[in-house]
């Protein structure tokens, strides 16, 4: 009887995740600047959206830092370790900008002033280049190594651990955002990461929840 070899990882689902982050973060500066000064209700709605998107990226990075990079670095230390170090360094840079974004979001939510609105929008403007650089580097350099050195089960765990830390109430919107531009191949891989029962429910509820959510958030943006 021949020994069964674990199926290798297929990290193409990461492109759907990255597409979501590029789209959502890219839309934030104009959305924020579209809020009239002293419109506290609208500022609160948009600030909640900023917090959601920032929180998603924090969770995504934490899952990679804890469940992906250590395994990857241990499998091919000579060629992989420097790239893992680069990912960790880029995470620190992006996460510092995310923390500043959270702080400025909290202040704007409290004051709704034009000055605090512009300070937040400018902070997000400054976040976009390092975020874009990181996503591109991960796609070009790390995803091929993930497919080479991790198993499908290990890669699915990275996604499932991230989903497990998300507030349950936000999962339908998150899935709707993920599936918005996902290809058939990416959807199949997201299904594997989430688990078939969860994906069956969320792939039905998610797009509806996301459309309703976007109508509210972008109503005046």
ROSE-4610 file (N, C-alpha, C; in Angstrom, 1 decimal, always signed):
// ROSE-4610
residu = [X/X/X/X/X/X/X/X/X/X/X/X/X/X/X/X/X/X/X/X/X/X/X/X/X/X/X/X/X/X/X/X/X/X/X/X/X/X/X/X/X/X/X/X/X/X/X/X/X/X/X/X/X/X/X/X/X/X/X/X/X/X/X/X/X/X/X/X/X/X/X/X/X/X/X/X/X/X/X/X/X/X/X/X/X/X/X/X/X/X/X/X/X/X/X/X/X/X/X/X/X/X/X/X/X/X/X/X/X/X/X/X/X/X/X/X/X/X/X/X/X/X/X/X/X/X/X/X/X/X/X/X/X/X/X/X/X/X/X/X/X/X/X/X/X/X/X/X/X/X/X/X/X/X/X/X/X/X/X/X/X/X/X/X/X/X/X/X/X/X/X/X/X/X/X/X/X/X/X/X/X/X/X/X/X/X/X/X/X/X/X/X/X/X/X/X/X/X/X/X/X/X/X/X/X/X/X/X/X/X/X/X/X/X/X/X/X/X/X/X/X/X/X/X/X/X/X/X/X/X/X/X/X/X/X/X/X/X/X/X/X/X/X/X/X/X/X/X/X/X/X/X/X/X/X/X/X/X/X/X/X/X/X/X/X/X/X/X/X/X/X/X/X/X/X/X/X/X/X/X/X/X/X/X/X/X/X/X/X/X/X/X/X/X/X/X/X/X/X/X/X/X/X/X/X/X/X/X/X/X/X/X/X/X/X/X/X/X/X/X/X/X/X/X/X/X/X/X/X/X/X/X/X/X/X/X/X/X/X/X/X/X/X/X/X/X/X/X/X/X/X/X/X/X/X/X/X/X/X/X/X/X/X/X/X/X/X/X/X/X/X/X/X/X/X/X/X/X/X/X/X/X/X/X/X/X/X/X/X/X/X/X/X/X/X/X/X/X/X/X/X/X/X/X/X/X/X/X/X/X/X/X/X/X/X/X/X/X/X/X/X/X/X/X/X/X/X/X/X/X/X/X/X/X/X/X/X/X/X/X/X/X/X/X/X/X/X/X/X/X/X/X/X/X/X/X/X/X/X/X/X/X/X/X/X/X/X/X/X/X/X/X/X/X/X/X/X/X/X/X/X/X/X/X/X/X/X/X/X/X/X/X/X/X/X/X/X/X/X/X/X/X/X/X/X/X/X/X/X/X/X/X/X/X/X/X/X/X/X/X/X/X/X/X/X/X/X/X/X/X/X/X/X/X/X/X/X/X/X/X/X/X/X/X/X/X/X/X/X/X/X/X/X/X/X/X/X/X/X/X/X/X/X/X/X/X/X/X/X/X/X/X/X/X/X/X/X/X/X/X/X/X/X/X/X/X/X/X/X/X/X/X/X/X/X/X/X/X/X/X/X/X/X/X/X/X/X/X/X/X/X/X/X/X/X/X/X/X/X/X/X/X/X/X/X/X/X/X/X/X/X/X/X/X/X/X/X/X/X/X/X/X/X/X/X/X/X/X/X/X/X/X/X/X/X/X/X/X/X/X/X/X/X]
num = [1/1/1/2/2/2/3/3/3/4/4/4/5/5/5/6/6/6/7/7/7/8/8/8/9/9/9/10/10/10/11/11/11/12/12/12/13/13/13/14/14/14/15/15/15/16/16/16/17/17/17/18/18/18/19/19/19/20/20/20/21/21/21/22/22/22/23/23/23/24/24/24/25/25/25/26/26/26/27/27/27/28/28/28/29/29/29/30/30/30/31/31/31/32/32/32/33/33/33/34/34/34/35/35/35/36/36/36/37/37/37/38/38/38/39/39/39/40/40/40/41/41/41/42/42/42/43/43/43/44/44/44/45/45/45/46/46/46/47/47/47/48/48/48/49/49/49/50/50/50/51/51/51/52/52/52/53/53/53/54/54/54/55/55/55/56/56/56/57/57/57/58/58/58/59/59/59/60/60/60/61/61/61/62/62/62/63/63/63/64/64/64/65/65/65/66/66/66/67/67/67/68/68/68/69/69/69/70/70/70/71/71/71/72/72/72/73/73/73/74/74/74/75/75/75/76/76/76/77/77/77/78/78/78/79/79/79/80/80/80/81/81/81/82/82/82/83/83/83/84/84/84/85/85/85/86/86/86/87/87/87/88/88/88/89/89/89/90/90/90/91/91/91/92/92/92/93/93/93/94/94/94/95/95/95/96/96/96/97/97/97/98/98/98/99/99/99/100/100/100/101/101/101/102/102/102/103/103/103/104/104/104/105/105/105/106/106/106/107/107/107/108/108/108/109/109/109/110/110/110/111/111/111/112/112/112/113/113/113/114/114/114/115/115/115/116/116/116/117/117/117/118/118/118/119/119/119/120/120/120/121/121/121/122/122/122/123/123/123/124/124/124/125/125/125/126/126/126/127/127/127/128/128/128/129/129/129/130/130/130/131/131/131/132/132/132/133/133/133/134/134/134/135/135/135/136/136/136/137/137/137/138/138/138/139/139/139/140/140/140/141/141/141/142/142/142/143/143/143/144/144/144/145/145/145/146/146/146/147/147/147/148/148/148/149/149/149/150/150/150/151/151/151/152/152/152/153/153/153/154/154/154/155/155/155/156/156/156/157/157/157/158/158/158/159/159/159/160/160/160/161/161/161/162/162/162/163/163/163/164/164/164/165/165/165/166/166/166/167/167/167/168/168/168/169/169/169/170/170/170/171/171/171/172/172/172/173/173/173/174/174/174/175/175/175/176/176/176/177/177/177/178/178/178/179/179/179/180/180/180/181/181/181/182/182/182/183/183/183/184/184/184/185/185/185/186/186/186/187/187/187/188/188/188/189/189/189/190/190/190/191/191/191/192/192/192/193/193/193/194/194/194/195/195/195/196/196/196/197/197/197/198/198/198/199/199/199/200/200/200/201/201/201/202/202/202/203/203/203/204/204/204/205/205/205/206/206/206/207/207/207/208/208/208/209/209/209/210/210/210/211/211/211/212/212/212/213/213/213/214/214/214/215/215/215/216/216/216/217/217/217/218/218/218/219/219/219/220/220/220/221/221/221]
x = [+0.9/+0.0/+0.9/+0.7/+1.5/+1.1/+2.0/+1.8/+1.1/+0.1/-0.7/+0.1/+0.4/+1.1/+0.0/+0.2/-0.8/-0.8/-2.0/-2.3/-1.6/-0.9/-0.2/-1.2/-0.8/-1.7/-1.9/-3.0/-3.4/-3.8/-2.9/-3.2/-3.9/-4.5/-5.1/-6.3/-6.8/-7.9/-7.4/-6.1/-5.6/-5.8/-5.9/-6.1/-7.5/-8.5/-9.8/-9.7/-9.0/-8.8/-8.1/-7.0/-6.3/-7.2/-7.9/-8.8/-9.8/-10.3/-11.2/-10.5/-9.3/-8.6/-8.2/-7.8/-7.5/-8.7/-9.8/-11.1/-11.6/-11.6/-12.2/-11.3/-10.0/-9.2/-9.1/-9.0/-8.9/-10.1/-11.3/-12.5/-12.6/-11.8/-12.0/-11.8/-10.7/-10.4/-11.6/-12.1/-13.2/-14.5/-14.7/-15.9/-15.8/-14.6/-14.5/-14.6/-14.0/-14.1/-15.5/-16.3/-17.7/-18.6/-18.1/-19.0/-18.9/-20.1/-20.1/-19.6/-18.9/-18.5/-19.7/-19.5/-20.4/-21.6/-21.6/-22.6/-22.3/-22.7/-22.2/-22.8/-24.0/-24.6/-23.9/-23.6/-22.9/-21.5/-20.8/-19.4/-19.4/-20.4/-20.4/-20.5/-21.4/-21.6/-20.3/-19.7/-18.5/-17.3/-17.2/-16.2/-16.3/-17.6/-17.8/-17.3/-17.5/-17.0/-15.5/-14.9/-13.4/-12.9/-13.5/-13.1/-13.3/-14.3/-14.5/-13.4/-13.1/-12.1/-10.7/-10.4/-9.1/-9.1/-10.1/-10.2/-10.0/-10.6/-10.4/-8.9/-8.2/-6.8/-6.0/-6.3/-5.6/-5.7/-6.9/-7.2/-6.4/-6.4/-5.7/-4.2/-3.6/-2.2/-1.9/-2.7/-2.4/-2.5/-3.4/-3.5/-2.3/-1.8/-0.6/+0.6/+0.8/+1.9/+1.9/+0.8/+0.8/+0.7/+0.0/-0.3/+0.3/+0.9/+1.5/+3.0/+3.4/+4.9/+5.8/+5.4/+6.3/+6.5/+5.4/+5.5/+6.3/+6.1/+6.8/+8.3/+8.6/+10.1/+10.8/+10.1/+10.8/+11.0/+10.2/+10.3/+11.5/+11.8/+12.9/+13.7/+14.4/+14.9/+15.9/+16.7/+17.7/+17.1/+16.0/+15.5/+14.2/+13.5/+12.2/+12.4/+13.3/+13.3/+13.5/+14.3/+14.4/+13.1/+12.4/+11.1/+10.0/+10.1/+9.2/+9.5/+10.8/+11.2/+10.7/+10.7/+10.2/+8.7/+7.9/+6.5/+6.2/+7.0/+6.8/+7.1/+8.2/+8.5/+7.5/+6.9/+5.9/+4.6/+4.3/+3.2/+3.3/+4.5/+4.7/+4.5/+4.9/+4.7/+3.3/+2.6/+1.2/+0.4/+0.7/-0.1/+0.1/+1.3/+1.5/+0.5/+0.4/-0.5/-2.0/-2.3/-3.6/-4.0/-3.0/-3.2/-3.5/-2.7/-2.9/-4.3/-4.7/-6.0/-7.1/-6.9/-7.9/-8.0/-6.9/-6.9/-7.6/-7.2/-7.9/-9.3/-9.7/-11.1/-11.9/-11.4/-12.0/-12.2/-11.2/-11.3/-12.4/-12.3/-13.3/-14.7/-14.9/-16.2/-16.7/-15.8/-16.2/-16.5/-15.7/-15.9/-16.6/-16.5/-17.1/-16.7/-15.5/-15.0/-14.4/-14.3/-13.6/-12.1/-11.5/-10.1/-9.8/-10.6/-10.4/-10.7/-11.7/-12.1/-10.9/-10.3/-9.1/-7.9/-7.7/-6.6/-6.7/-7.9/-8.2/-8.0/-8.6/-8.5/-7.0/-6.2/-4.8/-4.0/-4.4/-3.7/-4.0/-5.2/-5.5/-4.8/-4.7/-3.9/-2.5/-1.9/-0.6/-0.4/-1.5/-1.5/-1.5/-2.1/-2.3/-1.0/+0.0/+1.2/+1.9/+2.2/+2.8/+1.9/+0.6/-0.3/-0.3/-0.3/-0.2/+1.1/+2.2/+3.5/+3.5/+2.9/+2.9/+2.1/+0.9/+0.1/+0.7/+1.3/+2.0/+3.2/+4.0/+5.1/+4.7/+3.6/+3.1/+2.6/+1.9/+1.4/+2.6/+3.6/+4.6/+5.6/+5.9/+7.0/+6.6/+5.5/+5.2/+4.2/+3.2/+2.2/+2.8/+3.8/+4.4/+5.1/+5.7/+6.3/+5.3/+4.2/+3.1/+2.7/+2.5/+2.0/+3.1/+4.3/+5.4/+5.6/+5.5/+5.9/+4.8/+3.6/+2.5/+1.5/+0.8/-0.2/-1.5/-2.5/-3.8/-4.5/-4.3/-4.9/-4.3/-3.0/-2.3/-2.8/-2.9/-3.3/-4.8/-5.6/-7.0/-7.1/-6.2/-6.2/-6.0/-5.1/-4.8/-6.1/-6.9/-8.1/-9.2/-9.3/-10.3/-10.0/-8.7/-8.3/-8.7/-8.5/-8.9/-10.4/-11.1/-12.6/-13.1/-12.4/-12.8/-12.7/-11.9/-11.7/-12.6/-13.3/-14.2/-15.5/-16.1/-17.4/-18.4/-19.2/-20.2/-21.1/-21.5/-22.4/-21.9/-20.6/-20.0/-19.6/-19.8/-19.4/-20.2/-21.5/-22.2/-21.6/-21.4/-20.9/-19.5/-18.7/-17.3/-17.4/-18.2/-18.3/-18.8/-19.7/-20.2/-19.1/-18.3/-17.2/-16.2/-15.9/-14.9/-15.4/-16.7/-17.2/-17.5/-17.5/-17.9/-17.2/-15.9/-15.2/-14.4/-14.8/-14.0/-14.3/-13.3/-13.5/-14.1/-14.5/-15.0/-13.9/-12.7/-11.6/-11.4/-11.4/-11.2/-12.4/-13.6/-14.8/-14.6/-14.1/-13.9/-12.9/-11.8/-10.8/-11.3/-12.1/-12.7/-13.6/-14.3/-15.2/-14.4/-13.3/-12.4/-11.9/-11.5/-11.0/-12.0/-13.2/-14.3/-15.0/-14.9/-15.7/-17.0/-17.4/-18.6/-19.8/-20.2/-21.4/-21.5/-20.4/-20.3/-20.5/-19.7/-19.7/-21.1/-21.8/-23.1/-24.1/-24.0/-24.9/-24.4/-23.1/-22.6/-22.6/-22.4/-22.4/-23.8/-24.9/-26.2/-26.5/-26.2/-26.5/-25.6/-24.3/-23.3/-23.5/-23.8/-24.0/-25.2/-26.3/-27.4/-27.0/-26.4/-26.0/-25.0/-24.1/-23.1/-23.7/-24.7/-25.4/-26.2/-26.9/-27.6/-26.7/-25.5/-24.5/-24.0/-23.6/-23.0/-24.0/-25.2/-26.2/-26.3/-26.1/-26.2/-24.9/-23.7/-22.4/-22.1/-22.4/-22.0/-23.2/-24.2/-25.4/-25.1/-24.2/-23.9/-22.4/-21.7/-20.3/-19.9]
y = [-1.2/+0.0/+1.2/+2.1/+3.3/+4.4/+5.1/+6.2/+7.4/+7.9/+9.0/+10.3/+11.1/+12.4/+13.5/+14.3/+15.4/+16.3/+16.8/+17.6/+19.0/+19.5/+20.8/+22.0/+23.0/+24.2/+24.8/+25.5/+26.2/+27.6/+28.6/+29.9/+30.9/+30.5/+31.4/+32.2/+31.6/+32.3/+33.6/+33.7/+35.0/+36.1/+35.9/+37.0/+37.6/+36.8/+37.3/+38.2/+37.8/+38.5/+39.9/+39.8/+41.0/+42.0/+41.4/+42.3/+43.0/+42.3/+43.0/+44.1/+43.9/+44.9/+46.1/+45.8/+46.9/+47.8/+47.1/+47.8/+48.6/+48.0/+48.7/+49.8/+49.6/+50.6/+51.7/+51.4/+52.4/+53.3/+52.8/+53.7/+54.6/+54.3/+55.0/+56.5/+57.0/+58.5/+59.3/+58.9/+59.6/+59.5/+58.3/+58.1/+59.0/+59.1/+60.0/+61.4/+61.9/+63.3/+63.7/+62.7/+63.0/+63.3/+63.2/+63.5/+65.0/+65.6/+67.0/+67.3/+68.4/+68.8/+68.9/+68.3/+68.4/+67.4/+66.6/+65.6/+64.4/+64.4/+63.4/+62.0/+61.9/+60.6/+60.0/+60.8/+60.2/+59.9/+60.7/+60.4/+59.1/+58.9/+57.7/+56.4/+56.5/+55.4/+55.1/+56.1/+55.9/+55.4/+56.0/+55.6/+54.1/+53.6/+52.2/+51.4/+51.8/+51.1/+51.1/+52.2/+52.2/+51.2/+51.2/+50.3/+48.8/+48.5/+47.2/+46.8/+47.6/+47.3/+47.2/+48.1/+48.0/+46.8/+46.4/+45.2/+44.0/+43.9/+42.8/+42.6/+43.7/+43.6/+43.2/+43.7/+43.3/+41.8/+41.2/+39.8/+39.0/+39.5/+38.8/+38.7/+39.8/+39.8/+38.9/+39.0/+38.2/+36.7/+36.3/+34.9/+34.4/+35.3/+35.0/+34.9/+35.9/+35.9/+34.7/+34.2/+33.2/+31.8/+31.7/+30.3/+30.0/+31.0/+30.8/+31.0/+32.2/+32.4/+31.5/+31.1/+30.2/+28.9/+28.3/+27.0/+27.2/+28.3/+28.5/+28.7/+29.5/+29.7/+28.4/+27.5/+26.3/+25.3/+25.4/+24.4/+24.6/+25.9/+26.1/+27.4/+27.2/+28.4/+29.2/+28.6/+29.3/+30.3/+29.9/+30.7/+31.4/+30.9/+31.4/+32.4/+32.1/+33.0/+34.5/+34.9/+36.3/+36.9/+36.1/+36.6/+36.7/+35.7/+35.8/+37.0/+37.3/+38.5/+39.7/+39.8/+40.9/+41.1/+40.0/+40.0/+40.6/+40.1/+40.6/+42.0/+42.5/+43.9/+44.7/+44.3/+45.0/+45.0/+43.9/+43.9/+45.0/+45.1/+46.1/+47.5/+47.7/+49.1/+49.4/+48.4/+48.6/+48.6/+47.8/+47.8/+49.0/+49.7/+51.0/+52.0/+52.0/+52.9/+52.6/+51.3/+50.9/+51.5/+51.4/+51.9/+53.4/+54.1/+55.5/+55.8/+55.0/+55.2/+55.0/+53.9/+53.7/+54.9/+55.4/+56.6/+57.8/+58.1/+59.2/+59.0/+57.7/+57.4/+57.7/+57.3/+57.5/+59.0/+59.8/+61.2/+61.8/+61.5/+62.0/+61.6/+60.4/+59.9/+60.8/+61.2/+62.0/+63.5/+64.0/+65.5/+65.8/+64.9/+65.2/+66.5/+67.0/+68.2/+68.0/+69.1/+69.0/+68.7/+69.3/+69.1/+67.6/+67.0/+65.6/+64.7/+65.1/+64.3/+64.3/+65.5/+65.5/+64.8/+64.9/+64.2/+62.7/+62.2/+60.7/+60.3/+61.1/+60.8/+60.8/+61.8/+61.9/+60.7/+60.2/+59.0/+57.8/+57.6/+56.5/+56.7/+57.9/+58.1/+57.6/+57.9/+57.5/+56.0/+55.3/+53.9/+53.1/+53.7/+52.9/+52.4/+53.3/+52.8/+51.6/+51.7/+50.5/+49.3/+49.5/+48.3/+47.7/+48.5/+48.0/+47.3/+47.9/+47.2/+45.9/+45.8/+44.5/+43.5/+43.8/+42.9/+42.3/+43.2/+42.8/+41.9/+42.2/+41.4/+40.0/+40.0/+38.7/+37.8/+38.4/+37.7/+37.2/+38.0/+37.6/+36.7/+36.8/+36.1/+35.0/+35.3/+34.3/+33.3/+33.6/+32.6/+31.4/+31.6/+30.4/+29.5/+30.1/+29.4/+28.7/+29.3/+28.7/+27.4/+27.5/+26.4/+25.2/+25.6/+24.6/+24.0/+24.7/+24.2/+23.9/+24.4/+24.1/+23.1/+22.4/+21.5/+22.2/+21.6/+22.2/+22.4/+21.4/+21.5/+22.6/+22.8/+23.9/+25.3/+25.4/+26.6/+26.9/+25.9/+26.1/+26.6/+26.1/+26.5/+28.0/+28.5/+30.0/+30.8/+30.4/+31.1/+30.8/+29.6/+29.2/+29.9/+30.0/+30.7/+32.1/+32.8/+34.2/+34.3/+33.5/+33.6/+33.3/+32.5/+32.2/+33.3/+34.3/+35.5/+36.6/+36.5/+37.6/+37.6/+38.7/+38.7/+38.1/+37.2/+36.4/+37.3/+38.4/+39.3/+40.0/+40.0/+40.7/+39.7/+38.4/+37.4/+37.4/+37.7/+37.7/+38.9/+40.1/+41.2/+40.9/+40.3/+39.9/+39.0/+37.9/+37.0/+37.7/+38.6/+39.3/+40.1/+40.8/+41.5/+40.6/+39.5/+38.5/+38.0/+37.7/+37.1/+38.0/+39.3/+40.3/+40.2/+40.0/+39.9/+38.6/+37.6/+36.3/+35.5/+34.8/+33.9/+32.6/+31.7/+30.4/+29.6/+29.7/+29.0/+29.5/+30.9/+31.5/+31.1/+31.1/+30.7/+29.2/+28.3/+27.0/+26.9/+27.6/+27.6/+28.3/+29.3/+29.9/+29.0/+28.2/+27.2/+26.2/+25.8/+24.8/+25.4/+26.7/+27.3/+27.5/+27.9/+28.2/+26.9/+25.9/+24.7/+24.7/+23.6/+23.5/+24.0/+23.6/+24.0/+25.5/+26.1/+27.6/+28.3/+27.8/+28.5/+28.4/+27.3/+27.1/+28.2/+28.5/+29.5/+30.9/+31.1/+32.5/+32.9/+32.0/+32.4/+32.8/+32.4/+32.8/+34.1/+34.2/+35.4/+36.5/+36.2/+37.3/+38.3/+38.0/+39.0/+39.9/+39.3/+40.2/+41.1/+40.6/+41.4/+42.5/+42.2/+43.2/+44.3/+43.9/+45.0/+45.9/+45.3/+46.2/+47.1/+46.5/+47.2/+48.4/+48.1/+49.1/+50.2/+49.9/+51.0/+52.0/+51.4/+52.3/+53.1/+52.4/+53.1/+54.1/+53.8/+54.6/+55.5/+55.6/+56.3/+57.8/+58.4/+59.8/+59.9/+58.8/+58.8/+59.0]
z = [+0.0/+0.0/+0.0/-1.0/-1.1/+0.0/+0.5/+1.5/+0.8/+1.5/+1.0/+1.3/+0.3/+0.6/+0.7/+1.7/+1.9/+0.7/+0.4/-0.8/-0.5/-1.5/-1.3/-1.2/-0.6/-0.5/-1.8/-2.0/-3.2/-2.7/-2.7/-2.0/-2.9/-4.0/-4.9/-4.3/-3.2/-2.5/-1.9/-1.7/-1.2/-2.1/-3.4/-4.3/-4.1/-3.7/-3.4/-2.1/-1.1/+0.1/-0.2/-1.0/-1.4/-2.2/-3.1/-3.9/-3.0/-2.0/-1.1/-0.3/+0.2/+0.9/+0.0/-1.2/-2.1/-2.4/-2.6/-3.0/-1.7/-0.6/+0.6/+1.1/+1.2/+1.7/+0.7/-0.6/-1.7/-1.7/-1.3/-1.3/+0.0/+1.0/+2.3/+2.2/+1.5/+1.6/+1.0/-0.1/-0.7/+0.2/+0.7/+1.6/+2.8/+3.4/+4.6/+4.2/+3.1/+2.7/+2.3/+2.0/+1.5/+2.7/+3.9/+5.1/+5.4/+5.5/+5.8/+7.2/+7.4/+8.7/+9.7/+10.9/+12.0/+11.8/+10.8/+10.6/+11.4/+12.7/+13.6/+13.3/+12.8/+12.5/+11.3/+10.3/+9.1/+9.5/+10.3/+10.7/+11.5/+12.3/+13.1/+12.2/+11.2/+10.3/+9.5/+9.0/+8.2/+9.1/+10.3/+11.2/+11.6/+11.8/+12.0/+10.9/+9.7/+8.5/+8.5/+8.8/+8.8/+9.9/+11.0/+12.1/+11.6/+10.9/+10.4/+9.5/+8.5/+7.5/+8.1/+9.0/+9.7/+10.6/+11.3/+12.1/+11.3/+10.1/+9.2/+8.8/+8.5/+8.1/+9.3/+10.5/+11.7/+11.9/+11.8/+12.0/+10.9/+9.7/+8.6/+8.9/+9.3/+9.6/+10.8/+11.8/+13.0/+12.7/+11.8/+11.5/+10.7/+9.8/+9.0/+10.0/+10.9/+11.8/+12.7/+13.1/+14.1/+13.5/+12.3/+11.8/+10.5/+9.8/+8.5/+8.4/+8.8/+8.7/+9.5/+10.7/+11.4/+10.7/+10.2/+9.5/+8.2/+7.5/+6.3/+6.5/+7.5/+7.7/+8.1/+8.8/+9.2/+8.1/+7.0/+5.9/+5.0/+4.7/+3.8/+4.3/+5.4/+6.1/+5.2/+4.3/+3.6/+2.6/+1.9/+0.9/+1.3/+2.3/+2.8/+3.9/+4.8/+6.0/+5.7/+4.8/+4.5/+4.0/+3.2/+2.7/+3.8/+4.7/+5.9/+6.7/+6.9/+7.7/+7.0/+5.6/+4.9/+5.2/+5.2/+5.4/+6.8/+7.8/+9.2/+9.3/+8.6/+8.7/+8.0/+6.9/+6.2/+7.1/+7.7/+8.6/+9.7/+10.3/+11.4/+10.8/+9.6/+9.0/+8.8/+8.2/+7.9/+9.2/+10.2/+11.4/+12.2/+12.1/+12.8/+12.2/+10.8/+10.1/+10.5/+10.7/+11.0/+12.4/+13.3/+14.7/+14.7/+13.9/+13.8/+13.2/+12.2/+11.6/+12.7/+13.5/+14.5/+15.5/+15.9/+16.8/+16.2/+14.9/+14.2/+14.0/+13.7/+13.5/+14.8/+15.9/+17.2/+17.5/+17.2/+17.4/+16.5/+15.2/+14.3/+14.6/+15.1/+15.5/+16.6/+17.5/+18.7/+18.3/+17.3/+17.1/+15.8/+14.8/+13.4/+12.8/+13.2/+12.6/+11.3/+10.5/+9.2/+9.4/+10.4/+10.6/+10.9/+11.8/+12.1/+11.0/+10.2/+9.0/+8.0/+7.8/+6.8/+7.4/+8.7/+9.3/+9.1/+9.3/+9.1/+7.6/+6.7/+5.3/+4.9/+5.4/+5.0/+5.6/+6.7/+7.3/+6.4/+6.0/+5.1/+3.8/+3.2/+2.0/+2.2/+3.4/+3.6/+3.8/+4.2/+4.5/+3.1/+2.1/+0.9/+0.2/+0.0/-0.6/+0.1/+1.4/+2.0/+2.0/+2.1/+2.0/+0.6/-0.4/-1.8/-2.0/-1.5/-1.7/-1.0/+0.2/+0.9/+0.2/-0.3/-0.9/-2.2/-3.0/-4.2/-3.9/-2.9/-2.6/-2.1/-1.3/-0.8/-2.0/-2.9/-4.1/-5.0/-5.2/-6.1/-5.5/-4.2/-3.6/-2.6/-1.8/-0.8/-1.2/-2.0/-2.3/-3.0/-4.0/-4.5/-3.5/-2.5/-1.4/-0.5/-0.3/+0.5/-0.2/-1.5/-2.3/-2.3/-2.2/-2.2/-0.9/+0.2/+1.5/+2.5/+2.3/+3.2/+2.6/+3.4/+2.9/+2.8/+2.1/+2.0/+3.3/+4.2/+5.5/+6.4/+6.3/+7.0/+6.5/+5.2/+4.6/+4.9/+4.9/+5.3/+6.7/+7.6/+9.0/+9.2/+8.3/+8.4/+8.3/+7.2/+7.0/+8.1/+8.5/+9.5/+10.9/+11.2/+12.5/+12.4/+11.3/+11.1/+11.3/+10.6/+10.7/+12.1/+12.8/+14.2/+15.1/+14.8/+15.7/+15.3/+14.2/+13.8/+14.6/+14.9/+15.5/+14.6/+15.2/+14.3/+13.5/+14.1/+13.4/+12.2/+12.1/+10.9/+9.8/+10.1/+9.1/+7.8/+7.8/+6.5/+5.6/+6.2/+5.4/+4.9/+5.8/+5.4/+4.2/+4.2/+3.1/+1.9/+2.0/+0.9/+0.2/+1.0/+0.5/-0.2/+0.4/-0.2/-1.5/-1.6/-2.8/-3.9/-3.6/-4.6/-5.9/-5.9/-7.2/-7.3/-6.5/-6.5/-7.7/-8.3/-9.4/-8.9/-9.8/-9.4/-8.6/-9.1/-8.4/-7.0/-6.8/-5.5/-4.6/-5.1/-4.3/-3.8/-4.7/-4.3/-3.1/-3.2/-2.2/-0.9/-1.0/+0.2/+0.9/+0.1/+0.6/+1.5/+1.0/+1.7/+3.0/+2.9/+4.1/+5.2/+4.8/+5.7/+6.2/+5.4/+5.7/+4.9/+4.3/+3.4/+4.1/+5.3/+5.9/+6.1/+6.6/+6.8/+5.5/+4.5/+3.2/+2.6/+2.7/+2.1/+2.6/+3.9/+4.5/+4.1/+4.3/+4.1/+2.6/+1.7/+0.3/-0.1/+0.6/+0.3/+1.1/+2.3/+3.1/+2.9/+2.6/+2.5/+1.4/+0.2/-0.9/-0.5/+0.0/+0.4/+1.5/+2.6/+3.7/+3.3/+2.4/+1.9/+1.1/+0.2/-0.5/+0.4/+1.3/+2.3/+3.1/+3.5/+4.3/+3.4/+2.2/+1.3/+1.0/+0.9/+0.6/+1.8/+3.0/+4.2/+4.3/+4.1/+4.4/+3.3/+2.0/+0.9/+0.4/+1.2/+0.8/+0.4/+1.2/+1.0/+0.7/+0.4/+0.2/-1.2]
